[in-house]
């Protein structure tokens, strides 16, 4: 059994979509795959077969992996209710409404829940694709972290760091994110991904060379900007398509997942990514 984690330099860098694509790629290659995001903050959720709530992003990743959505894939869901508070759901059921400081204190008690839930998935799948939240460089939130580097350490997972170049400042975002991490955290980052690029990718060659020399971490590929009917679900994205397709739209969803995952497969060094997984027990 193996795992790999996708983290981002910012919210909406493309973590959800990249995780979805890897779920589909690994699944198509014959592996038993599950998505996992320990904690997701989102207003967009759907229901599992036992009528528990799960974020739309993990539900779509489940479809990409050929699985039914289940709460183990997203054990903690935070649904923003006010500017400072959220409804807290544990395994799909509401625990209560908490202000940020109250939740950060409560979060300390959730580490073992996250660990045991992840261990369940890990023991029953060939590969678990773990998605982070926001950015691991949010150093004010590092203590008791259970969703970024704290999660990577629990899973002992290699990390791929993705950035959105369409926003600008991608090289600074990658460099700054890595350098704000502790040395043992930096060592977990095994590859960098430049996402949402428009234009001639060769124009990035000199910048990539400098970045790789400074960080000692390879850039695994440049993923072109791709319009899809699948929302890059994130609490920062407003006004985009974010509904879960459900059974009625499953065929079109599958086609979109296939299309985007092939773009990712063609763009990234998948041989290198597979090498990070080590031996997979089929």
C-alpha positions as CSV (number, residue, x, y, z in Angstrom):
1,X,0.0,0.0,0.0
2,X,1.2,3.5,-0.9
3,X,0.1,7.1,-0.7
4,X,0.9,10.4,-2.3
5,X,-0.1,13.9,-1.3
6,X,-1.0,17.0,-3.4
7,X,-0.5,20.3,-1.7
8,X,-0.8,23.8,-3.2
9,X,0.9,27.2,-2.9
10,X,-2.5,28.8,-2.5
11,X,-6.2,27.9,-2.3
12,X,-7.5,27.1,-5.8
13,X,-4.0,26.2,-7.1
14,X,-5.6,23.0,-8.5
15,X,-5.2,20.5,-5.7
16,X,-8.6,19.0,-6.1
17,X,-8.4,18.7,-9.8
18,X,-4.9,17.2,-9.7
19,X,-5.9,14.7,-7.0
20,X,-8.9,13.8,-9.1
21,X,-6.7,13.3,-12.2
22,X,-4.3,11.1,-10.3
23,X,-7.2,9.0,-8.9
24,X,-8.4,8.3,-12.4
25,X,-4.9,7.7,-13.8
26,X,-4.0,5.2,-11.1
27,X,-7.4,3.5,-11.3
28,X,-7.1,3.2,-15.1
29,X,-3.7,1.7,-14.6
30,X,-5.3,-1.1,-12.6
31,X,-4.8,0.0,-9.0
32,X,-7.3,0.1,-6.2
33,X,-7.4,3.8,-5.3
34,X,-9.1,6.1,-2.8
35,X,-9.1,9.8,-2.3
36,X,-8.6,11.3,1.1
37,X,-8.8,14.8,2.5
38,X,-8.7,14.9,6.3
39,X,-10.4,18.3,6.6
40,X,-12.2,20.3,3.9
41,X,-13.8,23.7,4.3
42,X,-16.5,24.2,1.8
43,X,-20.1,25.1,1.4
44,X,-20.5,22.5,-1.3
45,X,-21.4,19.0,-0.2
46,X,-23.3,16.0,-1.3
47,X,-24.6,12.9,0.4
48,X,-23.2,9.4,0.7
49,X,-25.5,6.3,0.3
50,X,-26.1,6.3,4.1
51,X,-27.1,10.0,3.9
52,X,-24.0,11.5,5.4
53,X,-22.4,14.7,4.1
54,X,-19.1,14.7,2.2
55,X,-17.5,17.5,0.2
56,X,-18.2,17.6,-3.5
57,X,-14.5,17.6,-4.3
58,X,-13.9,14.2,-2.6
59,X,-17.2,12.8,-4.1
60,X,-15.9,13.6,-7.6
61,X,-12.5,12.2,-6.7
62,X,-14.3,9.0,-5.6
63,X,-16.0,8.8,-9.0
64,X,-12.6,9.3,-10.6
65,X,-11.2,6.4,-8.5
66,X,-14.2,4.2,-9.5
67,X,-15.7,4.3,-6.0
68,X,-18.9,5.4,-4.2
69,X,-18.3,8.5,-2.0
70,X,-17.9,7.6,1.6
71,X,-17.3,9.8,4.7
72,X,-13.9,8.1,5.3
73,X,-12.7,10.0,2.3
74,X,-13.4,13.4,4.0
75,X,-13.8,12.7,7.8
76,X,-13.9,16.4,8.8
77,X,-16.1,18.9,6.8
78,X,-16.3,22.5,7.8
79,X,-19.2,24.4,6.3
80,X,-18.8,28.2,6.7
81,X,-21.8,29.7,8.5
82,X,-20.5,33.1,9.5
83,X,-17.3,35.2,8.8
84,X,-15.7,33.7,11.8
85,X,-17.4,30.4,12.4
86,X,-18.3,27.1,10.7
87,X,-20.5,24.1,11.2
88,X,-18.2,21.2,12.1
89,X,-19.1,17.8,10.7
90,X,-17.3,14.6,11.8
91,X,-17.8,11.6,9.5
92,X,-20.7,13.4,7.8
93,X,-22.7,14.3,11.0
94,X,-22.8,17.8,12.5
95,X,-21.0,18.2,15.8
96,X,-21.8,21.9,16.3
97,X,-21.2,25.5,15.2
98,X,-17.7,26.7,16.2
99,X,-15.9,29.9,16.0
100,X,-12.3,29.7,14.6
101,X,-10.5,29.7,17.9
102,X,-12.9,27.1,19.4
103,X,-12.4,24.8,16.4
104,X,-8.6,25.1,16.6
105,X,-8.8,24.0,20.2
106,X,-11.2,21.2,19.3
107,X,-8.9,20.1,16.4
108,X,-6.3,18.9,18.8
109,X,-8.6,16.0,19.7
110,X,-9.1,15.0,16.1
111,X,-5.7,13.8,15.2
112,X,-6.3,10.2,16.2
113,X,-9.6,10.2,14.4
114,X,-7.8,11.4,11.2
115,X,-5.1,8.9,11.7
116,X,-7.4,5.9,12.2
117,X,-9.6,6.9,9.3
118,X,-6.7,7.2,7.0
119,X,-5.2,3.9,8.2
120,X,-8.5,2.2,7.3
121,X,-8.3,3.4,3.7
122,X,-4.6,2.8,3.4
123,X,-4.9,-0.8,4.6
124,X,-7.6,-1.6,2.0
125,X,-6.3,0.2,-1.1
126,X,-3.2,0.1,-3.3
127,X,-2.9,3.9,-3.4
128,X,-4.4,6.7,-1.3
129,X,-4.3,10.1,-3.0
130,X,-4.3,12.7,-0.2
131,X,-5.3,16.3,-0.8
132,X,-4.1,19.1,1.4
133,X,-5.9,22.4,2.1
134,X,-4.9,26.0,1.4
135,X,-1.2,26.1,1.7
136,X,1.4,24.3,3.9
137,X,3.1,27.7,4.2
138,X,0.3,29.1,6.5
139,X,2.9,29.0,9.3
140,X,0.4,30.5,11.8
141,X,-1.6,27.3,11.5
142,X,1.3,24.8,11.6
143,X,0.7,23.8,15.3
144,X,-1.5,20.8,15.5
145,X,-1.9,20.6,11.7
146,X,-3.9,17.7,10.5
147,X,-4.4,18.6,6.8
148,X,-1.1,19.6,5.2
149,X,2.4,18.7,6.4
150,X,1.0,17.2,9.6
151,X,-1.1,14.9,7.5
152,X,1.9,14.1,5.2
153,X,3.8,13.1,8.3
154,X,1.0,10.9,9.7
155,X,0.8,9.1,6.3
156,X,4.6,9.2,5.7
157,X,3.6,10.4,2.2
158,X,5.7,12.1,-0.5
159,X,4.3,15.5,-1.5
160,X,3.8,17.1,-4.9
161,X,3.4,20.9,-4.7
162,X,1.2,22.6,-7.3
163,X,0.9,26.3,-8.2
164,X,-1.5,28.2,-10.4
165,X,0.6,30.2,-12.9
166,X,-2.5,31.9,-14.4
167,X,-2.6,34.0,-11.3
168,X,1.1,35.1,-11.8
169,X,4.0,34.9,-9.4
170,X,4.2,31.1,-9.7
171,X,8.0,30.8,-9.2
172,X,7.9,33.1,-6.1
173,X,4.9,31.1,-4.8
174,X,6.8,27.7,-5.2
175,X,10.1,29.1,-3.8
176,X,8.4,30.9,-0.9
177,X,6.2,28.0,0.1
178,X,9.1,25.6,0.2
179,X,11.4,28.0,2.1
180,X,8.8,28.8,4.8
181,X,8.7,25.1,5.7
182,X,10.8,23.4,8.3
183,X,13.8,21.4,6.9
184,X,12.1,18.0,7.6
185,X,9.0,19.2,5.8
186,X,10.9,20.4,2.8
187,X,12.4,17.0,2.4
188,X,8.9,15.6,1.9
189,X,8.3,17.7,-1.3
190,X,9.5,15.5,-4.1
191,X,8.1,17.4,-7.1
192,X,6.7,20.7,-8.3
193,X,3.8,21.1,-10.7
194,X,3.0,24.3,-12.7
195,X,-0.7,24.4,-13.4
196,X,-3.0,26.4,-15.7
197,X,-0.4,27.6,-18.1
198,X,-1.4,29.4,-21.3
199,X,1.0,29.9,-24.2
200,X,4.4,28.5,-25.2
201,X,5.7,26.4,-22.3
202,X,9.4,26.7,-23.5
203,X,9.3,30.3,-22.2
204,X,9.4,28.9,-18.7
205,X,12.6,26.8,-19.3
206,X,15.1,29.3,-17.8
207,X,12.9,30.0,-14.8
208,X,12.4,26.3,-14.2
209,X,16.1,25.7,-14.4
210,X,16.9,28.4,-11.8
211,X,14.1,27.2,-9.5
212,X,15.3,23.6,-9.6
213,X,18.8,24.7,-8.9
214,X,17.7,26.8,-5.9
215,X,15.4,24.2,-4.3
216,X,16.9,20.9,-5.5
217,X,13.3,19.7,-6.3
218,X,12.3,18.8,-9.9
219,X,9.5,20.4,-11.8
220,X,7.5,17.4,-13.0
221,X,5.6,19.2,-15.7
222,X,3.5,22.1,-16.9
223,X,-0.2,21.4,-17.1
224,X,-2.0,23.6,-19.6
225,X,-5.0,25.7,-18.8
226,X,-8.0,23.6,-19.5
227,X,-11.7,24.6,-19.4
228,X,-13.7,21.8,-17.8
229,X,-17.3,21.4,-16.5
230,X,-15.8,20.2,-13.2
231,X,-15.4,22.9,-10.6
232,X,-12.1,23.2,-9.0
233,X,-13.9,23.1,-5.7
234,X,-12.5,25.5,-3.1
235,X,-14.1,27.8,-0.6
236,X,-12.3,30.8,-2.2
237,X,-13.9,30.2,-5.6
238,X,-17.3,31.8,-5.9
239,X,-19.8,31.8,-8.7
240,X,-18.4,28.7,-10.5
241,X,-20.0,25.4,-11.3
242,X,-19.8,23.5,-8.0
243,X,-22.7,21.1,-7.9
244,X,-22.1,17.4,-7.8
245,X,-23.3,15.8,-11.0
246,X,-25.1,12.9,-9.3
247,X,-26.4,9.8,-11.2
248,X,-28.2,11.8,-13.9
249,X,-25.0,13.5,-15.1
250,X,-22.5,10.7,-14.4
251,X,-21.7,10.0,-18.0
252,X,-20.7,13.6,-18.8
253,X,-18.8,13.7,-15.5
254,X,-16.9,10.6,-16.4
255,X,-16.0,12.0,-19.8
256,X,-14.7,15.3,-18.2
257,X,-12.7,13.3,-15.7
258,X,-11.1,11.2,-18.5
259,X,-10.4,14.3,-20.6
260,X,-8.6,16.2,-17.8
261,X,-6.8,13.2,-16.5
262,X,-5.3,12.5,-19.9
263,X,-4.1,16.1,-20.1
264,X,-2.4,15.6,-16.7
265,X,-0.9,12.2,-17.7
266,X,0.5,13.8,-20.9
267,X,1.9,16.8,-19.0
268,X,3.6,15.2,-16.0
269,X,6.4,12.7,-15.5
270,X,4.3,9.8,-14.5
271,X,7.2,7.4,-14.3
272,X,8.8,9.6,-11.7
273,X,5.5,9.9,-9.8
274,X,5.1,6.1,-9.8
275,X,8.7,5.8,-8.5
276,X,7.7,7.8,-5.4
277,X,5.0,5.2,-4.6
278,X,7.5,2.3,-4.3
279,X,6.2,-1.2,-4.4
280,X,2.5,-1.4,-4.8
281,X,0.7,-4.4,-3.5
282,X,-1.9,-5.4,-6.2
